[in-house]
Amino acid sequence: MTPRPGRDDNPDRLYTLTGGRSRPASDVFDLVTLVVAECDPAPGMQSEHQLILRVCRQPTAVVELAADLALPVGITKVLLGDLLETGRISARHPRTARTAAQLPDPEILEQVLVGLRNL
């Protein structure tokens, strides 16, 4: 494997970081999930977990976090899953598009449009 600049893709290191896991326990995280630290790093924590907690003092997208850690997104998701399980971070998705049920009634919109035209 050819190393990429700014990344440590050594399979042995990645295996050690995740304890051999290749996927997080849940599908909570995607590339744009915002992660926020719920506590400060504690002594004795894995250094990558500590860095995640420091970076995520402000809401940070998973893809940004992976870039900051210089780790593949999949590995970052596994590390985030560990922190989520222990309550050290919270994760939320950006607002999703409104569904048809949440949109205003087209008849009301038409009445508003007619009212605006009459002004």
The 8 nearest C-alpha neighbors of each residue, nearest first, counted from 0:
[[1, 2, 9, 8, 3, 10, 7, 6],
 [0, 2, 3, 8, 4, 9, 7, 6],
 [3, 1, 0, 4, 8, 6, 7, 9],
 [2, 4, 6, 5, 1, 7, 8, 0],
 [5, 3, 6, 2, 7, 69, 1, 8],
 [4, 6, 69, 3, 7, 2, 66, 70],
 [7, 5, 69, 4, 3, 8, 70, 2],
 [6, 8, 9, 70, 69, 5, 2, 3],
 [9, 7, 10, 6, 2, 13, 70, 71],
 [8, 10, 12, 11, 7, 13, 2, 0],
 [11, 9, 13, 12, 8, 14, 15, 7],
 [12, 10, 14, 9, 13, 15, 8, 16],
 [11, 13, 15, 9, 14, 10, 16, 8],
 [14, 12, 16, 10, 15, 11, 9, 17],
 [15, 13, 19, 11, 12, 17, 16, 18],
 [14, 16, 12, 18, 13, 17, 11, 19],
 [17, 15, 13, 14, 18, 12, 19, 78],
 [18, 16, 20, 19, 15, 14, 13, 77],
 [17, 19, 15, 20, 16, 14, 13, 21],
 [18, 20, 14, 17, 15, 21, 16, 13],
 [21, 19, 17, 18, 22, 14, 77, 23],
 [20, 22, 19, 74, 23, 73, 77, 17],
 [23, 21, 20, 77, 24, 73, 76, 74],
 [24, 22, 77, 25, 80, 76, 26, 21],
 [23, 25, 80, 22, 26, 77, 81, 27],
 [26, 24, 23, 27, 80, 28, 22, 77],
 [25, 27, 28, 23, 24, 29, 22, 76],
 [28, 26, 25, 29, 90, 32, 80, 91],
 [29, 27, 26, 32, 76, 30, 61, 90],
 [28, 30, 32, 31, 27, 61, 26, 76],
 [29, 31, 62, 61, 32, 60, 28, 72],
 [32, 30, 60, 29, 61, 33, 62, 92],
 [33, 31, 92, 60, 29, 28, 91, 61],
 [32, 34, 60, 59, 91, 58, 90, 92],
 [33, 35, 90, 59, 58, 89, 60, 55],
 [36, 34, 58, 55, 89, 88, 56, 57],
 [37, 35, 88, 55, 52, 56, 38, 87],
 [36, 38, 88, 87, 35, 89, 39, 86],
 [39, 37, 36, 87, 40, 52, 88, 56],
 [38, 40, 52, 41, 53, 37, 36, 49],
 [41, 39, 49, 52, 38, 42, 44, 53],
 [42, 40, 44, 43, 39, 49, 38, 45],
 [43, 41, 44, 40, 49, 45, 46, 39],
 [42, 44, 41, 45, 46, 40, 49, 48],
 [45, 43, 42, 41, 46, 49, 48, 40],
 [44, 46, 48, 47, 49, 43, 16, 50],
 [47, 45, 49, 48, 44, 50, 43, 51],
 [48, 46, 50, 49, 45, 51, 68, 78],
 [47, 49, 51, 45, 46, 50, 52, 44],
 [50, 48, 40, 46, 52, 47, 51, 53],
 [49, 51, 47, 53, 52, 48, 54, 46],
 [52, 50, 48, 54, 53, 49, 55, 47],
 [51, 53, 55, 49, 36, 50, 54, 40],
 [52, 54, 50, 51, 55, 56, 49, 40],
 [53, 55, 51, 52, 56, 50, 57, 64],
 [56, 54, 57, 35, 36, 52, 53, 59],
 [55, 57, 36, 54, 53, 35, 52, 58],
 [56, 58, 55, 35, 59, 54, 36, 34],
 [59, 57, 35, 34, 33, 55, 56, 60],
 [58, 60, 33, 34, 55, 57, 61, 64],
 [59, 61, 33, 31, 63, 32, 62, 34],
 [60, 62, 64, 30, 63, 32, 31, 65],
 [61, 63, 30, 65, 64, 60, 66, 72],
 [64, 62, 66, 60, 65, 61, 67, 59],
 [63, 65, 67, 61, 66, 62, 68, 60],
 [66, 64, 68, 62, 70, 72, 63, 67],
 [65, 67, 69, 63, 64, 68, 62, 70],
 [68, 66, 64, 65, 69, 63, 70, 54],
 [67, 69, 65, 70, 66, 64, 47, 50],
 [70, 68, 6, 66, 67, 65, 5, 7],
 [71, 69, 68, 65, 6, 72, 75, 7],
 [70, 72, 74, 73, 65, 75, 69, 8],
 [71, 73, 75, 65, 74, 76, 70, 62],
 [74, 72, 76, 75, 71, 77, 22, 21],
 [73, 75, 77, 76, 71, 72, 78, 70],
 [74, 76, 72, 78, 73, 77, 65, 79],
 [77, 75, 79, 73, 74, 78, 23, 80],
 [78, 76, 23, 80, 74, 79, 75, 22],
 [79, 77, 75, 81, 80, 76, 74, 82],
 [80, 78, 76, 82, 81, 77, 83, 75],
 [79, 81, 83, 77, 78, 82, 23, 76],
 [82, 80, 78, 84, 79, 83, 77, 85],
 [81, 83, 79, 87, 85, 80, 84, 88],
 [82, 84, 80, 86, 88, 85, 81, 87],
 [85, 83, 81, 82, 86, 80, 87, 88],
 [84, 86, 82, 83, 87, 81, 88, 80],
 [87, 85, 83, 88, 84, 82, 89, 37],
 [86, 88, 37, 82, 85, 38, 83, 36],
 [89, 87, 36, 37, 83, 35, 86, 82],
 [88, 90, 35, 34, 83, 36, 37, 91],
 [91, 89, 34, 33, 32, 35, 88, 92],
 [92, 90, 33, 32, 93, 34, 89, 27],
 [91, 93, 32, 33, 94, 31, 90, 95],
 [94, 92, 95, 91, 32, 33, 31, 96],
 [95, 93, 92, 96, 97, 91, 32, 31],
 [94, 96, 93, 97, 92, 98, 91, 31],
 [97, 95, 98, 94, 99, 93, 101, 102],
 [98, 96, 101, 95, 99, 102, 100, 94],
 [97, 99, 100, 101, 96, 102, 95, 103],
 [98, 100, 102, 101, 97, 103, 104, 96],
 [99, 101, 98, 102, 97, 103, 104, 105],
 [102, 100, 98, 99, 97, 103, 104, 96],
 [103, 101, 99, 100, 104, 98, 97, 105],
 [104, 102, 105, 101, 108, 107, 100, 99],
 [103, 105, 107, 106, 102, 108, 109, 100],
 [106, 104, 108, 107, 109, 103, 102, 110],
 [105, 107, 109, 108, 104, 110, 103, 111],
 [108, 106, 110, 109, 104, 105, 111, 103],
 [109, 107, 105, 111, 106, 110, 112, 104],
 [108, 110, 112, 106, 107, 111, 105, 113],
 [109, 111, 107, 113, 112, 108, 114, 106],
 [112, 110, 114, 108, 109, 113, 115, 107],
 [111, 113, 109, 115, 114, 110, 108, 116],
 [114, 112, 116, 110, 115, 111, 109, 117],
 [113, 115, 111, 117, 112, 116, 110, 118],
 [116, 114, 112, 118, 117, 113, 111, 110],
 [115, 117, 113, 114, 118, 112, 111, 110],
 [116, 118, 114, 115, 113, 112, 111, 110],
 [117, 115, 116, 114, 113, 112, 111, 110]]
